[in-house]
């Protein structure tokens, strides 16, 4: 029986942030316009590359790895842009600094949650390895052990991760940060806030997809409404429509496991389970041996995909941490940092 389709989370409307941060007397020079356009065109290109070639690729580990690579690239792009426009931290409004530090702490928490879930899923590989090892034998005792291992795997992957469950609260707070702080008489500040808006939209959107995939709930998805004043707006709206639409279709169909590689392993385990219970004779057939090989191949693909995704999430974490450390270091050297700015709470621990 299919589960009823979960309600969509509402679209978040923010009007035109460019107008909100475009005070009189701070017009962008041709050079700044060129830098901004290059940044936005690059972001549009990254978004277009995330459009899945096949709808089944949306919740695959390979697509999630690509999405995390896009996040890393975009966050590096904003660092390069700040350097190119020559906007010293000493010239940053304190509100910008507060927003940046608050967002970075929240994103570090999200990264920790995702890393913990990937690690948890990878731990399930031990159950599969043990089960496959016991299936090499044709004795009833070994089959009992194999069945126990596969039971353990299914129980392990179906359990919930509290850290992932809490991601929705963090992401909702990040959505609130899309209301950009006002910029007074600073063309470079206006450019920075506009570029930061694009970074935040991409980051929140990708993280909400990850949260939905890892939690098994379409309620984690966020729909962001981006004004068409951005060069990347159409690419983002197209991508969001395809990805969020397909994810909701998957959940409404009643699928419990939505990660493509995880579902492939589970389908094979469910297919093999009754044959294991039937006894030794069936295990001698070529069909069952082929099933064992198929399970081994799919388990290896799942494990390798999780390992690659782990590296990308860790890389994103390091980019966030390095950016935060650089900002705080410059603030310290300029004497423009308070104790409140220096301290941030990441997953219950203070980070500088």
C-alpha positions in Angstrom: 0.0 0.0 0.0 1.4 3.4 -0.9 1.7 6.0 1.7 -0.3 9.2 1.3 1.7 12.0 -0.3 3.3 14.2 2.3 2.4 17.8 2.1 4.8 20.2 0.5 6.7 22.6 2.6 5.7 26.2 1.6 7.6 28.3 -0.9 9.6 31.0 0.8 9.2 34.4 -0.9 11.8 37.1 -0.5 10.9 39.6 -3.2 13.9 41.1 -4.9 16.9 41.1 -2.6 18.8 43.2 -5.1 16.5 46.1 -4.6 16.8 45.7 -0.8 20.5 46.1 -1.0 20.8 48.8 -3.6 20.9 52.1 -1.8 21.4 55.4 -3.7 25.0 56.5 -4.2 26.5 53.0 -4.4 26.2 52.1 -8.1 28.4 49.3 -9.3 31.3 50.2 -11.6 31.7 48.3 -14.9 34.5 46.3 -13.3 32.3 45.2 -10.4 29.4 44.4 -12.7 31.8 42.2 -14.8 32.9 40.3 -11.7 29.4 39.9 -10.4 28.2 38.6 -13.8 31.1 36.2 -14.0 30.2 34.8 -10.6 26.5 34.5 -11.4 27.2 32.9 -14.8 29.5 30.4 -13.1 26.8 29.6 -10.5 24.3 29.1 -13.3 26.6 26.7 -15.0 27.1 24.7 -11.8 23.3 24.5 -11.4 22.8 23.3 -15.0 25.4 20.5 -14.5 23.3 19.2 -11.6 20.3 18.6 -13.8 20.0 14.8 -13.8 20.2 13.0 -17.1 17.8 10.4 -15.8 15.1 10.9 -13.1 16.5 7.9 -11.2 19.8 9.6 -10.8 18.3 12.3 -8.4 18.7 10.3 -5.2 21.9 8.4 -6.2 25.1 8.7 -4.3 26.8 9.8 -7.5 24.4 12.8 -7.9 24.8 13.7 -4.2 28.6 13.7 -4.6 28.2 16.0 -7.7 25.9 18.3 -5.7 28.4 18.5 -2.8 31.2 19.2 -5.3 29.1 22.1 -6.6 28.7 23.5 -3.1 32.5 23.3 -2.5 33.2 25.0 -5.8 30.6 27.8 -5.2 31.9 28.5 -1.7 35.4 28.7 -3.1 34.1 31.1 -5.8 32.7 33.5 -3.2 36.1 33.5 -1.4 37.8 34.4 -4.7 35.2 37.1 -5.4 35.9 38.8 -2.1 39.6 38.9 -2.9 39.0 40.2 -6.4 36.8 43.1 -5.2 39.3 44.0 -2.6 36.9 44.4 0.3 38.9 44.2 3.5 37.2 42.6 6.6 37.8 45.9 8.3 35.3 47.5 6.0 32.6 44.8 6.6 29.5 45.9 8.5 29.2 44.1 11.8 25.8 42.8 10.7 27.5 41.0 7.7 30.0 39.5 10.0 27.3 38.3 12.5 25.3 36.7 9.6 28.3 35.0 8.1 29.5 33.5 11.5 26.0 32.4 12.4 25.5 30.7 9.0 28.9 29.0 9.1 28.2 27.5 12.5 24.8 26.2 11.4 26.3 24.7 8.2 29.1 23.0 10.2 26.3 21.4 12.3 24.6 20.2 9.2 27.9 18.7 7.9 28.4 16.9 11.1 24.9 15.4 10.9 25.4 14.3 7.3 28.8 12.8 8.1 27.4 10.9 11.0 24.6 9.4 8.8 27.0 8.4 6.0 29.2 6.7 8.6 26.2 4.9 10.1 25.2 3.6 6.7 28.7 2.5 6.0 28.9 0.6 9.3 26.0 -1.6 7.9 28.6 -2.9 5.3 30.0 -5.1 8.1 26.7 -6.9 8.4 26.7 -7.5 4.6 30.3 -8.7 4.6 29.6 -11.2 7.4 26.4 -12.4 5.7 28.3 -12.9 2.4 31.1 -14.8 4.1 28.6 -17.2 5.7 26.8 -17.7 2.4 30.0 -19.2 0.9 29.2 -22.3 2.9 26.3 -24.7 2.4 25.9 -25.8 6.0 22.7 -25.0 7.8 24.6 -23.3 10.7 26.3 -20.9 8.3 22.9 -20.1 6.7 21.5 -19.3 10.1 24.4 -16.9 10.7 23.9 -15.4 7.3 20.3 -14.8 7.9 21.1 -13.2 11.3 23.6 -10.9 9.6 21.1 -9.8 7.0 18.5 -9.2 9.7 21.0 -7.1 11.5 21.7 -5.1 8.3 18.1 -4.3 7.6 17.5 -3.3 11.2 20.5 -1.1 11.2 19.7 0.9 8.1 16.1 1.3 9.0 16.9 3.1 12.3 16.7 6.9 12.6 19.5 9.3 13.2 18.5 12.1 15.6 21.1 14.4 14.1 19.6 14.2 10.7 16.1 14.6 12.1 17.2 17.9 13.7 18.5 19.3 10.3 15.0 20.7 9.4 15.2 23.1 12.3 18.6 24.3 11.3 17.7 24.7 7.7 14.5 26.6 8.5 16.7 29.1 10.5 19.1 29.3 7.5 16.1 30.2 5.3 15.5 33.2 7.5 19.0 34.4 6.8 18.0 34.8 3.1 16.6 38.2 4.2 19.8 40.1 3.4 21.1 42.8 5.7 20.9 46.3 4.3 24.0 47.9 2.8 24.6 51.6 3.2 26.7 53.5 0.6 28.9 50.5 -0.4 28.9 49.3 -4.0 31.3 46.4 -3.0 29.0 45.5 0.0 26.0 45.5 -2.3 27.8 43.1 -4.7 28.9 40.9 -1.8 25.4 40.5 -0.4 24.0 39.7 -3.8 26.6 37.1 -4.4 26.2 35.6 -0.9 22.5 35.3 -1.6 23.2 32.9 -4.5 25.6 30.9 -2.3 23.0 30.6 0.4 20.2 29.5 -1.9 22.3 26.7 -3.5 23.5 25.6 -0.1 20.1 25.5 1.6 18.6 23.7 -1.4 21.2 21.0 -1.6 21.2 20.4 2.1 17.5 20.1 2.2 17.7 17.3 -0.5 20.4 15.5 1.6 18.2 15.8 4.7 15.2 14.4 2.8 17.3 11.5 1.4 18.9 10.6 4.7 15.7 10.9 6.9 13.4 9.2 4.4 10.9 12.1 4.5 9.9 14.6 1.9 8.9 17.0 4.6 12.6 17.9 4.9 12.5 19.4 1.3 12.5 23.2 1.0 11.1 25.1 -2.0 12.8 28.5 -2.5 11.3 31.1 -4.7 14.1 33.1 -6.4 13.4 36.4 -8.2 14.3 36.4 -11.9 16.7 39.3 -11.5 19.6 36.9 -11.1 21.5 35.3 -14.0 21.3 31.9 -12.2 17.6 32.1 -11.3 16.2 30.1 -14.2 18.8 27.4 -13.8 18.0 27.1 -10.1 14.2 27.1 -10.6 14.5 24.4 -13.3 16.8 22.3 -11.1 14.6 22.7 -8.0 11.5 21.7 -9.9 13.0 18.6 -11.3 14.8 17.4 -8.2 12.1 18.2 -5.6 9.4 16.9 -7.9 11.1 13.6 -8.4 11.9 13.1 -4.7 8.2 13.7 -3.8 7.2 11.2 -6.5 9.5 8.6 -5.0 8.2 9.1 -1.5 4.5 9.1 -2.6 5.1 5.8 -4.4 5.6 4.2 -0.9 9.4 3.5 -1.3 11.0 3.3 2.2 14.6 3.5 1.0 15.1 6.3 -1.4 18.9 6.2 -1.9 19.3 4.4 -5.2 22.3 2.2 -4.2 20.8 1.4 -0.8 17.6 0.3 -2.3 19.4 -1.9 -4.8 21.1 -3.8 -1.9 17.9 -4.1 0.0 16.0 -5.4 -3.0 18.5 -8.2 -3.4 18.5 -9.0 0.3 14.7 -9.3 0.3 14.9 -11.6 -2.8 17.5 -13.9 -1.2 16.0 -14.1 2.2 13.3 -16.7 1.6 15.8 -18.8 -0.4 18.1 -18.8 2.6 15.3 -20.0 4.9 14.4 -22.8 2.5 17.6 -24.7 3.2 20.8 -26.0 1.7 19.5 -27.6 -1.5 18.5 -24.3 -3.1 21.8 -22.8 -2.3 23.5 -25.2 -4.6 21.7 -23.8 -7.6 23.4 -21.4 -10.0 20.6 -18.9 -9.6 21.3 -18.5 -5.9 25.1 -18.3 -6.5 24.4 -15.5 -9.0 22.3 -13.7 -6.4 25.2 -13.9 -3.9 27.5 -12.4 -6.5 24.9 -9.7 -7.3 24.6 -8.8 -3.6 28.4 -8.6 -3.3 28.7 -6.3 -6.3 25.9 -4.0 -5.1 27.2 -3.9 -1.5 30.6 -2.8 -2.9 29.1 -0.1 -5.0 27.1 1.2 -2.0 30.2 1.2 0.2 32.4 2.9 -2.4 29.7 5.5 -3.1 29.4 6.3 0.6 33.2 6.6 0.9 33.3 9.1 -2.0 30.5 11.1 -0.6 32.2 11.2 2.8 35.2 12.9 1.2 33.1 15.6 -0.4 31.2 16.3 2.8 34.4 16.5 4.8 35.9 18.8 2.1 32.9 21.1 2.4 33.3 21.1 6.2 37.0 22.1 5.9 36.1 24.9 3.5 33.6 26.3 5.9 36.0 26.0 8.8 38.8 27.6 6.9 36.6 30.5 5.8 35.5 31.1 9.4 39.1 30.9 10.7 40.3 33.3 8.1 37.6 35.8 8.9 38.2 35.6 12.6 42.0 35.9 12.2 41.6 39.1 10.2 39.2 40.5 12.7 41.6 39.8 15.5 44.5 41.4 13.7 42.4 44.5 13.0 41.1 44.6 16.6 37.6 44.6 15.3 36.4 41.4 17.0 34.4 40.8 20.2 34.3 37.8 22.4 30.8 37.1 21.1 32.0 37.0 17.5 34.9 34.7 18.4 32.8 32.0 19.9 30.4 29.7 18.0 28.6 26.6 19.0 28.9 23.6 16.7 27.0 20.5 17.7 27.3 21.3 21.4 31.0 22.3 21.2 32.5 25.8 21.0 34.6 26.5 17.9 36.8 29.6 17.3 
